[in-house]
């Protein structure tokens, strides 16, 4: 087993996995914002995610207005862990298009192996 230096450990990204089954869903390097709220409380917005199955687009009224979203389910255990933003109706919300909101209550955070990418 290779030991990581203190510097390597500080720069090593964290991964976020499904709390139910542990499958990796996102990396901290892809986190755009930590200032989001989901159905279950604290959530983070990610530029990309993996190992998710997306539902059909639906209209959802949120605090920021009407959004088109697709519910995101863990590919392994089928737990709904958040959603993917589709087309935004409000101009100021366009930056969310194609991004993933993952709910932290449904995630487990762990250190990623150095250099691994989802």
Biopython code that builds the backbone (N, CA, C, O; Angstrom):
import numpy as np
from Bio.PDB.StructureBuilder import StructureBuilder

atoms = [
    (1, "UNK", "N", (0.849, -1.184, 0.000)),
    (1, "UNK", "CA", (0.000, 0.000, 0.000)),
    (1, "UNK", "C", (0.891, 1.242, 0.000)),
    (1, "UNK", "O", (1.806, 1.350, 0.816)),
    (2, "UNK", "N", (0.630, 2.159, -0.896)),
    (2, "UNK", "CA", (1.413, 3.397, -1.000)),
    (2, "UNK", "C", (0.906, 4.422, 0.008)),
    (2, "UNK", "O", (-0.296, 4.668, 0.114)),
    (3, "UNK", "N", (1.843, 5.016, 0.746)),
    (3, "UNK", "CA", (1.473, 6.062, 1.706)),
    (3, "UNK", "C", (1.441, 7.407, 0.998)),
    (3, "UNK", "O", (2.302, 7.702, 0.170)),
    (4, "UNK", "N", (0.451, 8.216, 1.324)),
    (4, "UNK", "CA", (0.335, 9.544, 0.750)),
    (4, "UNK", "C", (1.050, 10.551, 1.633)),
    (4, "UNK", "O", (0.987, 10.476, 2.860)),
    (5, "UNK", "N", (1.727, 11.490, 0.996)),
    (5, "UNK", "CA", (2.358, 12.554, 1.762)),
    (5, "UNK", "C", (1.277, 13.479, 2.309)),
    (5, "UNK", "O", (0.129, 13.434, 1.866)),
    (6, "UNK", "N", (1.652, 14.324, 3.285)),
    (6, "UNK", "CA", (0.688, 15.282, 3.854)),
    (6, "UNK", "C", (0.135, 16.193, 2.775)),
    (6, "UNK", "O", (-1.056, 16.502, 2.788)),
    (7, "UNK", "N", (0.977, 16.638, 1.831)),
    (7, "UNK", "CA", (0.525, 17.502, 0.737)),
    (7, "UNK", "C", (-0.457, 16.759, -0.160)),
    (7, "UNK", "O", (-1.484, 17.315, -0.549)),
    (8, "UNK", "N", (-0.148, 15.501, -0.491)),
    (8, "UNK", "CA", (-1.051, 14.712, -1.320)),
    (8, "UNK", "C", (-2.408, 14.560, -0.648)),
    (8, "UNK", "O", (-3.440, 14.641, -1.313)),
    (9, "UNK", "N", (-2.418, 14.343, 0.654)),
    (9, "UNK", "CA", (-3.670, 14.160, 1.371)),
    (9, "UNK", "C", (-4.492, 15.438, 1.390)),
    (9, "UNK", "O", (-5.721, 15.381, 1.373)),
    (10, "UNK", "N", (-3.829, 16.596, 1.426)),
    (10, "UNK", "CA", (-4.565, 17.867, 1.429)),
    (10, "UNK", "C", (-5.175, 18.155, 0.070)),
    (10, "UNK", "O", (-6.219, 18.803, -0.001)),
    (11, "UNK", "N", (-4.552, 17.691, -1.024)),
    (11, "UNK", "CA", (-5.050, 17.990, -2.359)),
    (11, "UNK", "C", (-5.898, 16.860, -2.929)),
    (11, "UNK", "O", (-6.458, 16.991, -4.017)),
    (12, "UNK", "N", (-5.994, 15.763, -2.207)),
    (12, "UNK", "CA", (-6.754, 14.614, -2.664)),
    (12, "UNK", "C", (-8.250, 14.949, -2.623)),
    (12, "UNK", "O", (-8.764, 15.325, -1.569)),
    (13, "UNK", "N", (-8.951, 14.818, -3.749)),
    (13, "UNK", "CA", (-10.374, 15.164, -3.746)),
    (13, "UNK", "C", (-11.203, 14.170, -2.939)),
    (13, "UNK", "O", (-10.820, 13.013, -2.767)),
    (14, "UNK", "N", (-12.330, 14.639, -2.457)),
    (14, "UNK", "CA", (-13.284, 13.778, -1.753)),
    (14, "UNK", "C", (-14.275, 13.259, -2.782)),
    (14, "UNK", "O", (-14.554, 13.923, -3.781)),
    (15, "UNK", "N", (-14.801, 12.076, -2.534)),
    (15, "UNK", "CA", (-15.873, 11.561, -3.365)),
    (15, "UNK", "C", (-17.144, 11.517, -2.533)),
    (15, "UNK", "O", (-17.103, 11.400, -1.308)),
    (16, "UNK", "N", (-18.260, 11.611, -3.215)),
    (16, "UNK", "CA", (-19.573, 11.519, -2.589)),
    (16, "UNK", "C", (-20.243, 10.270, -3.142)),
    (16, "UNK", "O", (-20.393, 10.106, -4.352)),
    (17, "UNK", "N", (-20.641, 9.397, -2.226)),
    (17, "UNK", "CA", (-21.290, 8.162, -2.620)),
    (17, "UNK", "C", (-22.687, 8.079, -2.053)),
    (17, "UNK", "O", (-23.057, 8.815, -1.139)),
    (18, "UNK", "N", (-23.449, 7.170, -2.615)),
    (18, "UNK", "CA", (-24.805, 6.911, -2.137)),
    (18, "UNK", "C", (-24.722, 6.375, -0.712)),
    (18, "UNK", "O", (-23.993, 5.418, -0.452)),
    (19, "UNK", "N", (-25.454, 6.976, 0.200)),
    (19, "UNK", "CA", (-25.448, 6.562, 1.605)),
    (19, "UNK", "C", (-26.021, 5.155, 1.762)),
    (19, "UNK", "O", (-25.650, 4.431, 2.687)),
    (20, "UNK", "N", (-26.910, 4.774, 0.874)),
    (20, "UNK", "CA", (-27.562, 3.477, 0.967)),
    (20, "UNK", "C", (-26.655, 2.326, 0.532)),
    (20, "UNK", "O", (-26.614, 1.291, 1.197)),
    (21, "UNK", "N", (-25.921, 2.495, -0.587)),
    (21, "UNK", "CA", (-25.127, 1.377, -1.122)),
    (21, "UNK", "C", (-23.639, 1.689, -1.290)),
    (21, "UNK", "O", (-22.842, 0.775, -1.503)),
    (22, "UNK", "N", (-23.251, 2.972, -1.196)),
    (22, "UNK", "CA", (-21.842, 3.345, -1.261)),
    (22, "UNK", "C", (-21.271, 3.614, -2.636)),
    (22, "UNK", "O", (-20.119, 4.036, -2.739)),
    (23, "UNK", "N", (-22.025, 3.387, -3.693)),
    (23, "UNK", "CA", (-21.490, 3.615, -5.037)),
    (23, "UNK", "C", (-21.129, 5.096, -5.212)),
    (23, "UNK", "O", (-21.881, 5.973, -4.785)),
    (24, "UNK", "N", (-19.981, 5.373, -5.837)),
    (24, "UNK", "CA", (-19.519, 6.748, -6.020)),
    (24, "UNK", "C", (-20.384, 7.473, -7.049)),
    (24, "UNK", "O", (-20.693, 6.945, -8.118)),
    (25, "UNK", "N", (-20.769, 8.719, -6.684)),
    (25, "UNK", "CA", (-21.651, 9.509, -7.536)),
    (25, "UNK", "C", (-21.011, 10.803, -8.026)),
    (25, "UNK", "O", (-21.305, 11.246, -9.136)),
    (26, "UNK", "N", (-20.140, 11.424, -7.223)),
    (26, "UNK", "CA", (-19.553, 12.712, -7.610)),
    (26, "UNK", "C", (-18.247, 12.932, -6.865)),
    (26, "UNK", "O", (-17.967, 12.268, -5.867)),
    (27, "UNK", "N", (-17.445, 13.881, -7.364)),
    (27, "UNK", "CA", (-16.188, 14.259, -6.720)),
    (27, "UNK", "C", (-16.232, 15.723, -6.309)),
    (27, "UNK", "O", (-16.883, 16.548, -6.951)),
    (28, "UNK", "N", (-15.528, 16.025, -5.229)),
    (28, "UNK", "CA", (-15.517, 17.392, -4.710)),
    (28, "UNK", "C", (-14.981, 18.389, -5.733)),
    (28, "UNK", "O", (-15.394, 19.549, -5.733)),
    (29, "UNK", "N", (-14.068, 17.959, -6.602)),
    (29, "UNK", "CA", (-13.527, 18.847, -7.643)),
    (29, "UNK", "C", (-14.617, 19.362, -8.582)),
    (29, "UNK", "O", (-14.450, 20.407, -9.209)),
    (30, "UNK", "N", (-15.721, 18.642, -8.680)),
    (30, "UNK", "CA", (-16.812, 19.016, -9.585)),
    (30, "UNK", "C", (-17.922, 19.794, -8.884)),
    (30, "UNK", "O", (-18.946, 20.101, -9.494)),
    (31, "UNK", "N", (-17.722, 20.113, -7.604)),
    (31, "UNK", "CA", (-18.721, 20.868, -6.842)),
    (31, "UNK", "C", (-18.659, 22.343, -7.238)),
    (31, "UNK", "O", (-17.605, 22.974, -7.151)),
    (32, "UNK", "N", (-19.785, 22.878, -7.667)),
    (32, "UNK", "CA", (-19.888, 24.269, -8.094)),
    (32, "UNK", "C", (-20.316, 25.160, -6.929)),
    (32, "UNK", "O", (-19.836, 26.283, -6.781)),
    (33, "UNK", "N", (-21.231, 24.638, -6.101)),
    (33, "UNK", "CA", (-21.753, 25.430, -4.988)),
    (33, "UNK", "C", (-22.194, 24.527, -3.849)),
    (33, "UNK", "O", (-22.765, 23.457, -4.064)),
    (34, "UNK", "N", (-21.916, 24.981, -2.633)),
    (34, "UNK", "CA", (-22.362, 24.269, -1.427)),
    (34, "UNK", "C", (-23.592, 24.948, -0.823)),
    (34, "UNK", "O", (-24.073, 24.538, 0.233)),
    (35, "UNK", "N", (-24.090, 25.969, -1.483)),
    (35, "UNK", "CA", (-25.155, 26.801, -0.936)),
    (35, "UNK", "C", (-26.511, 26.462, -1.558)),
    (35, "UNK", "O", (-27.184, 27.340, -2.099)),
    (36, "UNK", "N", (-26.910, 25.195, -1.481)),
    (36, "UNK", "CA", (-28.178, 24.757, -2.044)),
    (36, "UNK", "C", (-28.962, 23.987, -0.997)),
    (36, "UNK", "O", (-28.398, 23.459, -0.039)),
    (37, "UNK", "N", (-30.277, 23.933, -1.197)),
    (37, "UNK", "CA", (-31.169, 23.176, -0.322)),
    (37, "UNK", "C", (-31.967, 22.219, -1.189)),
    (37, "UNK", "O", (-32.437, 22.576, -2.269)),
    (38, "UNK", "N", (-32.109, 21.011, -0.702)),
    (38, "UNK", "CA", (-32.927, 20.017, -1.371)),
    (38, "UNK", "C", (-34.132, 19.685, -0.515)),
    (38, "UNK", "O", (-34.433, 20.399, 0.442)),
    (39, "UNK", "N", (-34.803, 18.637, -0.843)),
    (39, "UNK", "CA", (-35.968, 18.182, -0.094)),
    (39, "UNK", "C", (-35.571, 17.801, 1.338)),
    (39, "UNK", "O", (-36.339, 18.016, 2.275)),
    (40, "UNK", "N", (-34.368, 17.235, 1.501)),
    (40, "UNK", "CA", (-33.904, 16.736, 2.797)),
    (40, "UNK", "C", (-32.928, 17.672, 3.498)),
    (40, "UNK", "O", (-32.283, 17.269, 4.466)),
    (41, "UNK", "N", (-32.804, 18.912, 3.032)),
    (41, "UNK", "CA", (-31.898, 19.864, 3.679)),
    (41, "UNK", "C", (-30.708, 20.220, 2.803)),
    (41, "UNK", "O", (-30.858, 20.465, 1.606)),
    (42, "UNK", "N", (-29.503, 20.247, 3.416)),
    (42, "UNK", "CA", (-28.288, 20.681, 2.726)),
    (42, "UNK", "C", (-28.060, 19.887, 1.439)),
    (42, "UNK", "O", (-28.227, 18.668, 1.396)),
    (43, "UNK", "N", (-27.673, 20.620, 0.396)),
    (43, "UNK", "CA", (-27.383, 20.001, -0.901)),
    (43, "UNK", "C", (-26.233, 20.753, -1.552)),
    (43, "UNK", "O", (-25.917, 21.882, -1.175)),
    (44, "UNK", "N", (-25.613, 20.112, -2.534)),
    (44, "UNK", "CA", (-24.525, 20.731, -3.289)),
    (44, "UNK", "C", (-24.818, 20.606, -4.768)),
    (44, "UNK", "O", (-25.455, 19.652, -5.214)),
    (45, "UNK", "N", (-24.339, 21.592, -5.528)),
    (45, "UNK", "CA", (-24.521, 21.599, -6.974)),
    (45, "UNK", "C", (-23.219, 21.139, -7.626)),
    (45, "UNK", "O", (-22.152, 21.686, -7.348)),
    (46, "UNK", "N", (-23.312, 20.135, -8.492)),
    (46, "UNK", "CA", (-22.148, 19.552, -9.159)),
    (46, "UNK", "C", (-22.235, 19.741, -10.664)),
    (46, "UNK", "O", (-23.314, 19.673, -11.254)),
    (47, "UNK", "N", (-21.072, 19.981, -11.280)),
    (47, "UNK", "CA", (-21.002, 20.122, -12.737)),
    (47, "UNK", "C", (-21.266, 18.791, -13.424)),
    (47, "UNK", "O", (-21.857, 18.748, -14.504)),
    (48, "UNK", "N", (-20.825, 17.703, -12.794)),
    (48, "UNK", "CA", (-21.076, 16.383, -13.368)),
    (48, "UNK", "C", (-21.223, 15.367, -12.252)),
    (48, "UNK", "O", (-20.796, 15.587, -11.119)),
    (49, "UNK", "N", (-21.833, 14.259, -12.601)),
    (49, "UNK", "CA", (-22.039, 13.161, -11.667)),
    (49, "UNK", "C", (-22.040, 11.868, -12.473)),
    (49, "UNK", "O", (-22.146, 11.888, -13.699)),
    (50, "UNK", "N", (-21.922, 10.756, -11.780)),
    (50, "UNK", "CA", (-21.861, 9.456, -12.441)),
    (50, "UNK", "C", (-22.753, 8.463, -11.716)),
    (50, "UNK", "O", (-23.199, 8.711, -10.595)),
    (51, "UNK", "N", (-23.004, 7.344, -12.363)),
    (51, "UNK", "CA", (-23.755, 6.230, -11.772)),
    (51, "UNK", "C", (-25.165, 6.616, -11.356)),
    (51, "UNK", "O", (-25.678, 6.152, -10.337)),
    (52, "UNK", "N", (-25.780, 7.471, -12.159)),
    (52, "UNK", "CA", (-27.148, 7.909, -11.909)),
    (52, "UNK", "C", (-28.053, 7.552, -13.080)),
    (52, "UNK", "O", (-27.632, 7.595, -14.236)),
    (53, "UNK", "N", (-29.283, 7.206, -12.778)),
    (53, "UNK", "CA", (-30.331, 7.067, -13.780)),
    (53, "UNK", "C", (-31.258, 8.258, -13.609)),
    (53, "UNK", "O", (-31.640, 8.602, -12.490)),
    (54, "UNK", "N", (-31.619, 8.890, -14.726)),
    (54, "UNK", "CA", (-32.458, 10.090, -14.682)),
    (54, "UNK", "C", (-33.888, 9.776, -15.088)),
    (54, "UNK", "O", (-34.141, 9.001, -16.009)),
    (55, "UNK", "N", (-34.815, 10.403, -14.371)),
    (55, "UNK", "CA", (-36.229, 10.253, -14.686)),
    (55, "UNK", "C", (-36.631, 11.167, -15.836)),
    (55, "UNK", "O", (-35.798, 11.866, -16.413)),
    (56, "UNK", "N", (-37.905, 11.151, -16.155)),
    (56, "UNK", "CA", (-38.464, 12.021, -17.190)),
    (56, "UNK", "C", (-38.451, 13.473, -16.706)),
    (56, "UNK", "O", (-38.584, 13.721, -15.508)),
    (57, "UNK", "N", (-38.293, 14.427, -17.614)),
    (57, "UNK", "CA", (-38.345, 15.846, -17.218)),
    (57, "UNK", "C", (-39.710, 16.199, -16.615)),
    (57, "UNK", "O", (-40.758, 15.822, -17.138)),
    (58, "UNK", "N", (-39.663, 16.938, -15.495)),
    (58, "UNK", "CA", (-40.888, 17.399, -14.844)),
    (58, "UNK", "C", (-40.710, 18.862, -14.452)),
    (58, "UNK", "O", (-39.593, 19.320, -14.211)),
    (59, "UNK", "N", (-41.826, 19.592, -14.393)),
    (59, "UNK", "CA", (-41.812, 20.970, -13.910)),
    (59, "UNK", "C", (-41.877, 20.950, -12.385)),
    (59, "UNK", "O", (-42.695, 20.242, -11.798)),
    (60, "UNK", "N", (-41.004, 21.735, -11.751)),
    (60, "UNK", "CA", (-40.989, 21.777, -10.287)),
    (60, "UNK", "C", (-40.903, 23.236, -9.855)),
    (60, "UNK", "O", (-39.992, 23.956, -10.265)),
    (61, "UNK", "N", (-41.851, 23.673, -9.025)),
    (61, "UNK", "CA", (-41.818, 25.017, -8.458)),
    (61, "UNK", "C", (-40.904, 25.008, -7.241)),
    (61, "UNK", "O", (-41.134, 24.266, -6.286)),
    (62, "UNK", "N", (-39.858, 25.842, -7.283)),
    (62, "UNK", "CA", (-38.884, 25.923, -6.202)),
    (62, "UNK", "C", (-38.810, 27.361, -5.713)),
    (62, "UNK", "O", (-39.466, 28.241, -6.271)),
    (63, "UNK", "N", (-38.022, 27.606, -4.683)),
    (63, "UNK", "CA", (-37.920, 28.959, -4.134)),
    (63, "UNK", "C", (-37.383, 29.946, -5.161)),
    (63, "UNK", "O", (-37.658, 31.142, -5.070)),
    (64, "UNK", "N", (-36.625, 29.463, -6.134)),
    (64, "UNK", "CA", (-36.069, 30.339, -7.174)),
    (64, "UNK", "C", (-36.967, 30.431, -8.401)),
    (64, "UNK", "O", (-36.611, 31.086, -9.381)),
    (65, "UNK", "N", (-38.125, 29.783, -8.357)),
    (65, "UNK", "CA", (-39.054, 29.836, -9.473)),
    (65, "UNK", "C", (-39.266, 28.468, -10.101)),
    (65, "UNK", "O", (-38.905, 27.443, -9.523)),
    (66, "UNK", "N", (-39.850, 28.464, -11.279)),
    (66, "UNK", "CA", (-40.158, 27.230, -11.994)),
    (66, "UNK", "C", (-38.896, 26.679, -12.645)),
    (66, "UNK", "O", (-38.182, 27.398, -13.343)),
    (67, "UNK", "N", (-38.628, 25.395, -12.411)),
    (67, "UNK", "CA", (-37.497, 24.713, -13.031)),
    (67, "UNK", "C", (-37.972, 23.414, -13.653)),
    (67, "UNK", "O", (-38.919, 22.794, -13.168)),
    (68, "UNK", "N", (-37.315, 23.003, -14.723)),
    (68, "UNK", "CA", (-37.516, 21.677, -15.293)),
    (68, "UNK", "C", (-36.389, 20.818, -14.737)),
    (68, "UNK", "O", (-35.215, 21.159, -14.881)),
    (69, "UNK", "N", (-36.745, 19.701, -14.100)),
    (69, "UNK", "CA", (-35.738, 18.826, -13.505)),
    (69, "UNK", "C", (-35.987, 17.379, -13.913)),
    (69, "UNK", "O", (-37.057, 17.024, -14.407)),
    (70, "UNK", "N", (-34.971, 16.560, -13.690)),
    (70, "UNK", "CA", (-35.089, 15.113, -13.827)),
    (70, "UNK", "C", (-34.587, 14.518, -12.517)),
    (70, "UNK", "O", (-33.450, 14.770, -12.119)),
    (71, "UNK", "N", (-35.416, 13.740, -11.849)),
    (71, "UNK", "CA", (-34.978, 13.106, -10.605)),
    (71, "UNK", "C", (-33.809, 12.176, -10.904)),
    (71, "UNK", "O", (-33.801, 11.479, -11.918)),
    (72, "UNK", "N", (-32.820, 12.173, -10.010)),
    (72, "UNK", "CA", (-31.608, 11.374, -10.179)),
    (72, "UNK", "C", (-31.603, 10.235, -9.163)),
    (72, "UNK", "O", (-31.650, 10.466, -7.955)),
    (73, "UNK", "N", (-31.547, 9.014, -9.665)),
    (73, "UNK", "CA", (-31.568, 7.818, -8.830)),
    (73, "UNK", "C", (-30.231, 7.100, -8.930)),
    (73, "UNK", "O", (-29.658, 6.989, -10.014)),
    (74, "UNK", "N", (-29.736, 6.613, -7.798)),
    (74, "UNK", "CA", (-28.530, 5.801, -7.789)),
    (74, "UNK", "C", (-28.740, 4.613, -8.721)),
    (74, "UNK", "O", (-29.737, 3.899, -8.613)),
    (75, "UNK", "N", (-27.815, 4.411, -9.618)),
    (75, "UNK", "CA", (-27.941, 3.327, -10.598)),
    (75, "UNK", "C", (-27.927, 1.956, -9.930)),
    (75, "UNK", "O", (-28.523, 1.008, -10.443)),
    (76, "UNK", "N", (-27.249, 1.845, -8.787)),
    (76, "UNK", "CA", (-27.118, 0.540, -8.144)),
    (76, "UNK", "C", (-28.319, 0.172, -7.278)),
    (76, "UNK", "O", (-28.872, -0.919, -7.420)),
    (77, "UNK", "N", (-28.732, 1.078, -6.375)),
    (77, "UNK", "CA", (-29.811, 0.729, -5.433)),
    (77, "UNK", "C", (-31.133, 1.450, -5.715)),
    (77, "UNK", "O", (-32.143, 1.173, -5.069)),
    (78, "UNK", "N", (-31.123, 2.376, -6.681)),
    (78, "UNK", "CA", (-32.340, 3.094, -7.125)),
    (78, "UNK", "C", (-32.846, 4.151, -6.147)),
    (78, "UNK", "O", (-33.952, 4.662, -6.322)),
    (79, "UNK", "N", (-32.058, 4.493, -5.114)),
    (79, "UNK", "CA", (-32.444, 5.557, -4.183)),
    (79, "UNK", "C", (-32.406, 6.900, -4.906)),
    (79, "UNK", "O", (-31.451, 7.186, -5.629)),
    (80, "UNK", "N", (-33.427, 7.718, -4.719)),
    (80, "UNK", "CA", (-33.424, 9.068, -5.290)),
    (80, "UNK", "C", (-32.489, 9.927, -4.443)),
    (80, "UNK", "O", (-32.725, 10.113, -3.249)),
    (81, "UNK", "N", (-31.425, 10.452, -5.060)),
    (81, "UNK", "CA", (-30.397, 11.199, -4.333)),
    (81, "UNK", "C", (-30.370, 12.685, -4.694)),
    (81, "UNK", "O", (-29.553, 13.436, -4.161)),
    (82, "UNK", "N", (-31.250, 13.109, -5.585)),
    (82, "UNK", "CA", (-31.285, 14.510, -5.993)),
    (82, "UNK", "C", (-31.929, 14.659, -7.351)),
    (82, "UNK", "O", (-32.860, 13.929, -7.691)),
    (83, "UNK", "N", (-31.425, 15.622, -8.140)),
    (83, "UNK", "CA", (-31.966, 15.831, -9.477)),
    (83, "UNK", "C", (-30.958, 16.526, -10.378)),
    (83, "UNK", "O", (-29.952, 17.075, -9.929)),
    (84, "UNK", "N", (-31.267, 16.477, -11.660)),
    (84, "UNK", "CA", (-30.499, 17.188, -12.685)),
    (84, "UNK", "C", (-31.384, 18.306, -13.204)),
    (84, "UNK", "O", (-32.551, 18.090, -13.531)),
    (85, "UNK", "N", (-30.813, 19.515, -13.275)),
    (85, "UNK", "CA", (-31.567, 20.645, -13.804)),
    (85, "UNK", "C", (-31.629, 20.573, -15.323)),
    (85, "UNK", "O", (-30.624, 20.320, -15.986)),
    (86, "UNK", "N", (-32.817, 20.798, -15.863)),
    (86, "UNK", "CA", (-33.006, 20.886, -17.301)),
    (86, "UNK", "C", (-33.068, 22.345, -17.708)),
    (86, "UNK", "O", (-32.366, 23.184, -17.144)),
    (87, "UNK", "N", (-33.896, 22.642, -18.670)),
    (87, "UNK", "CA", (-34.022, 24.012, -19.157)),
    (87, "UNK", "C", (-34.612, 24.926, -18.086)),
    (87, "UNK", "O", (-35.637, 24.616, -17.479)),
    (88, "UNK", "N", (-33.947, 26.049, -17.868)),
    (88, "UNK", "CA", (-34.423, 27.029, -16.894)),
    (88, "UNK", "C", (-35.377, 28.008, -17.568)),
    (88, "UNK", "O", (-35.141, 28.447, -18.693)),
    (89, "UNK", "N", (-36.447, 28.340, -16.876)),
    (89, "UNK", "CA", (-37.420, 29.291, -17.382)),
    (89, "UNK", "C", (-36.943, 30.720, -17.132)),
    (89, "UNK", "O", (-37.134, 31.604, -17.967)),
    (90, "UNK", "N", (-36.319, 30.934, -15.972)),
    (90, "UNK", "CA", (-35.850, 32.263, -15.574)),
    (90, "UNK", "C", (-34.389, 32.435, -16.002)),
    (90, "UNK", "O", (-33.554, 31.563, -15.760)),
    (91, "UNK", "N", (-34.098, 33.559, -16.635)),
    (91, "UNK", "CA", (-32.758, 33.811, -17.177)),
    (91, "UNK", "C", (-31.651, 33.668, -16.125)),
    (91, "UNK", "O", (-30.591, 33.111, -16.412)),
    (92, "UNK", "N", (-31.890, 34.162, -14.931)),
    (92, "UNK", "CA", (-30.858, 34.120, -13.883)),
    (92, "UNK", "C", (-30.572, 32.694, -13.384)),
    (92, "UNK", "O", (-29.598, 32.474, -12.665)),
    (93, "UNK", "N", (-31.402, 31.750, -13.755)),
    (93, "UNK", "CA", (-31.226, 30.355, -13.325)),
    (93, "UNK", "C", (-30.576, 29.486, -14.401)),
    (93, "UNK", "O", (-30.383, 28.290, -14.181)),
    (94, "UNK", "N", (-30.238, 30.051, -15.546)),
    (94, "UNK", "CA", (-29.677, 29.291, -16.670)),
    (94, "UNK", "C", (-28.364, 28.592, -16.321)),
    (94, "UNK", "O", (-28.046, 27.561, -16.913)),
    (95, "UNK", "N", (-27.598, 29.131, -15.375)),
    (95, "UNK", "CA", (-26.313, 28.534, -15.012)),
    (95, "UNK", "C", (-26.478, 27.126, -14.429)),
    (95, "UNK", "O", (-25.514, 26.362, -14.389)),
    (96, "UNK", "N", (-27.680, 26.776, -13.980)),
    (96, "UNK", "CA", (-27.937, 25.460, -13.399)),
    (96, "UNK", "C", (-28.193, 24.384, -14.455)),
    (96, "UNK", "O", (-28.136, 23.192, -14.154)),
    (97, "UNK", "N", (-28.471, 24.795, -15.669)),
    (97, "UNK", "CA", (-28.839, 23.827, -16.706)),
    (97, "UNK", "C", (-27.773, 22.746, -16.869)),
    (97, "UNK", "O", (-26.590, 23.041, -17.040)),
    (98, "UNK", "N", (-28.214, 21.490, -16.814)),
    (98, "UNK", "CA", (-27.322, 20.358, -16.982)),
    (98, "UNK", "C", (-26.517, 19.991, -15.744)),
    (98, "UNK", "O", (-25.724, 19.050, -15.779)),
    (99, "UNK", "N", (-26.711, 20.721, -14.651)),
    (99, "UNK", "CA", (-25.969, 20.475, -13.412)),
    (99, "UNK", "C", (-26.782, 19.560, -12.494)),
    (99, "UNK", "O", (-27.989, 19.394, -12.667)),
    (100, "UNK", "N", (-26.100, 18.978, -11.528)),
    (100, "UNK", "CA", (-26.701, 18.010, -10.620)),
    (100, "UNK", "C", (-26.770, 18.539, -9.193)),
    (100, "UNK", "O", (-25.760, 18.980, -8.645)),
    (101, "UNK", "N", (-27.946, 18.497, -8.592)),
    (101, "UNK", "CA", (-28.111, 18.809, -7.189)),
    (101, "UNK", "C", (-28.161, 17.476, -6.454)),
    (101, "UNK", "O", (-29.043, 16.652, -6.696)),
    (102, "UNK", "N", (-27.198, 17.275, -5.551)),
    (102, "UNK", "CA", (-27.162, 16.053, -4.757)),
    (102, "UNK", "C", (-27.382, 16.400, -3.289)),
    (102, "UNK", "O", (-26.758, 17.315, -2.751)),
    (103, "UNK", "N", (-28.265, 15.665, -2.664)),
    (103, "UNK", "CA", (-28.651, 15.930, -1.278)),
    (103, "UNK", "C", (-27.671, 15.260, -0.313)),
    (103, "UNK", "O", (-27.472, 14.046, -0.365)),
    (104, "UNK", "N", (-27.065, 16.054, 0.562)),
    (104, "UNK", "CA", (-26.025, 15.556, 1.446)),
    (104, "UNK", "C", (-26.535, 14.559, 2.483)),
    (104, "UNK", "O", (-25.766, 13.715, 2.942)),
    (105, "UNK", "N", (-27.807, 14.633, 2.862)),
    (105, "UNK", "CA", (-28.375, 13.649, 3.793)),
    (105, "UNK", "C", (-28.407, 12.250, 3.178)),
    (105, "UNK", "O", (-28.506, 11.250, 3.889)),
    (106, "UNK", "N", (-28.322, 12.193, 1.855)),
    (106, "UNK", "CA", (-28.391, 10.916, 1.150)),
    (106, "UNK", "C", (-27.029, 10.471, 0.621)),
    (106, "UNK", "O", (-26.927, 9.488, -0.114)),
    (107, "UNK", "N", (-25.981, 11.212, 1.007)),
    (107, "UNK", "CA", (-24.612, 10.942, 0.541)),
    (107, "UNK", "C", (-23.714, 10.537, 1.700)),
    (107, "UNK", "O", (-23.995, 10.835, 2.861)),
    (108, "UNK", "N", (-22.644, 9.861, 1.365)),
    (108, "UNK", "CA", (-21.555, 9.600, 2.294)),
    (108, "UNK", "C", (-20.303, 10.185, 1.645)),
    (108, "UNK", "O", (-20.072, 10.002, 0.450)),
    (109, "UNK", "N", (-19.498, 10.892, 2.442)),
    (109, "UNK", "CA", (-18.299, 11.555, 1.929)),
    (109, "UNK", "C", (-17.076, 10.746, 2.343)),
    (109, "UNK", "O", (-16.954, 10.339, 3.499)),
    (110, "UNK", "N", (-16.168, 10.515, 1.388)),
    (110, "UNK", "CA", (-14.946, 9.767, 1.703)),
    (110, "UNK", "C", (-13.803, 10.266, 0.838)),
    (110, "UNK", "O", (-14.013, 10.885, -0.205)),
    (111, "UNK", "N", (-12.587, 9.984, 1.292)),
    (111, "UNK", "CA", (-11.423, 10.405, 0.521)),
    (111, "UNK", "C", (-11.329, 9.576, -0.737)),
    (111, "UNK", "O", (-11.524, 8.361, -0.717)),
    (112, "UNK", "N", (-11.027, 10.248, -1.833)),
    (112, "UNK", "CA", (-10.859, 9.591, -3.114)),
    (112, "UNK", "C", (-9.437, 9.044, -3.200)),
    (112, "UNK", "O", (-8.520, 9.562, -2.562)),
    (113, "UNK", "N", (-9.269, 8.002, -3.989)),
    (113, "UNK", "CA", (-7.908, 7.534, -4.256)),
    (113, "UNK", "C", (-7.241, 8.562, -5.132)),
    (113, "UNK", "O", (-7.852, 9.049, -6.084)),
    (114, "UNK", "N", (-6.004, 8.904, -4.837)),
    (114, "UNK", "CA", (-5.278, 9.935, -5.567)),
    (114, "UNK", "C", (-5.304, 9.633, -7.061)),
    (114, "UNK", "O", (-4.908, 8.553, -7.499)),
    (115, "UNK", "N", (-5.770, 10.595, -7.821)),
    (115, "UNK", "CA", (-5.770, 10.479, -9.274)),
    (115, "UNK", "C", (-6.973, 9.758, -9.853)),
    (115, "UNK", "O", (-7.095, 9.675, -11.075)),
    (116, "UNK", "N", (-7.875, 9.228, -9.018)),
    (116, "UNK", "CA", (-9.030, 8.540, -9.578)),
    (116, "UNK", "C", (-10.054, 9.564, -10.030)),
    (116, "UNK", "O", (-10.259, 10.584, -9.373)),
    (117, "UNK", "N", (-10.676, 9.294, -11.121)),
    (117, "UNK", "CA", (-11.750, 10.124, -11.654)),
    (117, "UNK", "C", (-12.944, 9.246, -11.923)),
    (117, "UNK", "O", (-12.800, 8.118, -12.395)),
    (118, "UNK", "N", (-14.119, 9.753, -11.628)),
    (118, "UNK", "CA", (-15.348, 8.997, -11.899)),
    (118, "UNK", "C", (-15.567, 8.883, -13.385)),
    (118, "UNK", "O", (-16.550, 8.282, -13.820)),
]
sb = StructureBuilder()
sb.init_structure("model")
sb.init_model(0)
sb.init_chain("A")
sb.init_seg("    ")
for serial, (resi, resn, name, xyz) in enumerate(atoms, 1):
    if name == "N":
        sb.init_residue(resn, " ", resi, " ")
    sb.init_atom(name, np.array(xyz, "f"), 0.0, 1.0, " ", f" {name:<3s}", serial, name[0])
structure = sb.get_structure()
